[in-house]
Amino acid sequence: MDSAGVIVAHSVSGPSNPTRVGVEAATREIKKAAELVLQEAGAERDWVVALGAGLAGTGRPEMKQQMQSLLEGVFPGIVVNLFTDLEAALAAAGKEPAIVLVAGTGSAAIGRDAQGQVWRAGGHGPPFGDEGSAYDIGSRAVAKAMKERETQGADSVLGKKILERFGCAAWPELQRRASVQPDQVFPMVFPVVAVAADSGDSTAHEILQEAAHQLAALVKAVANHAGLGGEDVTIAKTGGTMGRSTFYDAQMDEALKRVLPQAKIGELQMSPAEAAARAARD
């Protein structure tokens, strides 16, 4: 983004949640993203005066400080402002009272009232939370498919699709993978469940309906704490599980309407990355 606030380039790199991938890997991916975007913009590193980073996994003060120090080392002479991914998403919702539901690999909700006070729920990561996340949906889908195999003596349609997704002939092979790298297995099952749900699979329907209920409960918790139950509040949905399944999107909207009937359901006003960039010098 230039000094006038005009976006001049975008880039994408790998995961940057230090809690999941480690601080060094996260820092490396942020550096890669910066190098790519500078190259695309035709800009030099020394032109940059500030960096805003909205990173999942930085809610704990010690992790935030560690990432802050590493980024300041990688980007010397540049002001580094570090936010959580939830804070960046809330900033992307605008300045009015709002609740943002983030449902990707993890899950959480964050809200802001008319006085600017902020509340949040969820975002604790597996195994302590992340209900309704892609990780949670994938984990429950695998568990259900394995149970169906045991009780019926054959894999369900959904179970076969999951095994095919990972090129596995049987469940023990997938179990071994998941025990070593669960983040490389369970979230990757979500697209399989999403497609199955849109094809009418009853098991996929059950899993996604429960996920929608759990995510709506996070929004309700934030609304209760913040006193945001009226028609003046907007719920903005974001994250990698949104917009991937017609069935799931409809279930999500229905679940949100049940817990906050008068709220407006919409989207973020800008991307969290843009919001982080705009807040970089604040």
N, C-alpha and C positions, 0 to 999 in steps of 0.2 A: 504494500500500500504506500502511495506517495504522500508527500506532506500535505496535500489537499484532501486526503482521504479517499482517493480514487484507487481501486484495486487494479494493479498492473500485471499481476501474474498469480497463478495457483500452482500448487504441486502436491503430490501424494507420496508418502513413504510408508514404512511398516509400523507395527504397533509401538506405542510409546507409554504404556502403563508400566511404571517402574515396579509396582508391586507384583505384576504378572511376569514381566520379561526381564526384570533387573534394571538397575539404574544405568549401567554402562550401555546396555542394548537400547534403552529408551533414549539416552542422550545421543547415541550414534544415529538413530533414526530421525531425531529432530534436526541434527546437523545435516543429514542427507537431504531432508525436506528443504532446509534453508538453502543449501547449495543448488538444488534443482530450481527453486523459485527465483533465485538470483540470476541463474543462467537464463531462464526463460524471460526474465525482465530485462536482461542486458545490463544488470546493475553490479556494482562492486560491493564487497563486504563492508568497506569503510564508509560507504554511503549510509549505512543503516545506523539509526540512533536508538531504536528501541525494539524489543522483542516481547510479544505477549504469547504465553503458552498456557493453553487450557488442557491440563493433563489429568486423566483418570489416575487413581491410585495415589494422589498427593494430598489426601484429606488429613493424614496424620502429620503433625508439625515436624517431626524428625525427617520424614520422607520428603516433605516440601523443602526443608532446608538443604537436604542432601542434593536434591535435583537443582535447586537454586544455585548452589555452589558449583556444581558441575557445568551448568549452562553458562554461568558467568565466566568459567574457565575456557569454554569452547568459543564464546562470543565476547572476548575482552573489549572493554571500552563501550559496550552497548548496554543500555538500561534493560534489565530482564525483569519482567513482571510475570509472576507465576500464579495461575489460578487453577482450581479444580475444573474438570470437565463440566461439572454441574453448574459452577459459577459462570463459566463461559456460556453455557446453554441458557441460563437465566438472563444474562445480559443480552443474548440474542432475541429474547422475547419482548424487548422494549422496556419502557419505563413504567408502564401501568401495572396494577396488581395482576399477577399471573402465577400459574403453577406449570412447571415444565416436567413432563414425564420422559425420562430417558430410558429406553429399552434397547440395549444392544447386547454385547457379550455379558454385561452386568445390567443391573436395573436400579433405579432410584427416582425419587421425585423431589423437587425443590420449589419453594414458593416464596413470593415477596408480597407483603401487604402494601396498603397505600402510604404507610409511613416509612417504607423501605426496609422493614425488618424481614429477615430471611429465616425460613425453616426448611428442614430436609428430612427425608425418611428413606430408608434402604441404603443401598450402595455399600454393603458390608462385605461383599464378595463371598464366593463359596468357601467353606460350607456353612457360613453364618447367615446367609441371606441371598440376595439376588434372585428372589422369587420372580417368576415370569420373564426372566432374561433368556437370551438364546442359549446360554450355558444350561440353565435350569430346564428349559424345554427339551433340549437335546438329551440331557441326562435322564429325564423321565421317559422320553420316547424310547431310548435304548433299554431302560429297565422294563417297560411295558412289552417291548418286542421280545426280550429274552424270556419274560414270564409266559407270553403267549406260546413261544416255542416249547417251553416245558409242559404246559397244560394241554396243548393241542397236538404236540408231536411234529409240528411243521411250522415253518416261518410264515408270519402274516405277510400281506402285501407290503405294509410299511416296513416290517423287519427286513424283507428282501431288498427293498430300496436303500435302507440304511447300510446294509452290508455291501451292496453294489457301490455305494458312494465312496467307500474306503477300500474297495477291491479286496474285501475279506471273504473267505469261503465259509467261515463259521464264527460264532460269538467269542470263543476264547481268544482268537486272534485280535478282535477289536477290544476286548477287555484288557489285553496286555498293552495295547497302544494307549488306551485311556488311562491306565494306571501310571504310565510314564509321562505322557503329555496330555492331560485332560483338556487343556485349552485348545489343543489341535484336533480334538475329537468332538466334544459335546456341542460347542457353538456351531460347528460345521454341519451338525445334524439338522439344525433349524430349517435351512432351505428345503430339505427333503420333506419335513413335516408340513411346511407351508404349501408346497406343491400338492402333497397328498390331501391336505384339507380342501384345497380348491377343486380336487377331483372327487370329493365326497367321502373320503376315508373317515369312518366313524371314530377310530382311535385318535387320529390327528385332530378331529373336531373336539374331542373330549380334552385332549392335552391343551389345545389353544384356548378353549373356553375357560379352563382353570387358570391359565396364565393371565388372561385378560382380567379375571376376577382378582388375582393377586396384585396386578399392577394398579388396578383401580383402588385397591385398599391402600396402597402407598399414597396415591393422590388424596384420598379421603383423610388419611392421617395428617398430611400437610395442611389440608383445608381446615381441619379441626383446630390445629395448633394456631394457625394464622387467622382464623376467623374469616376464611374466604369461602363462604357458601352461597353468596348472592349471585345475581345475574351480571354483576360488573366484573367478574373474574373470567379470564381466558385460560383454558388448558391447552398447552402446546405439546404436541407429541414429536419426539425425535429419537433417532437411534436406528441401528441396522435391522431391527425386526419390523419396523414400520414400512408400509408400502410394498411388502413382499407377498402378501396374500390377501385377496379380496375378502375371503371368509374371516381371516383374523382381524383385518382392519374394521370390519363391521362389528365383530364381537367386542373389539376394544372400545369402539364408540358407544356401543350399547352399555357396556359395563361402566364407563365414565358417566353416562347420562343417569344411570341408576344411583350412583353415589352423589353426584352433583347435578341435579336435573336442570338448574337454571344457568349453568356455566356454558360459555361458548367454547367449542372445540375447534382448534385451528392448528396452525403451524408456526414455527419460529419466523420472525421478521427477517432474519439473516442467518447465515451459517454460524455455528459457534466459533469457527476459525476466524471469520470476519469480525465477530464481536471481540475476540481476544486481541486481534490486531488493533481495533479501534480503542481498546482499553490499555494498550501497551504503554502509553505515556501518561496514563492517569495516576 
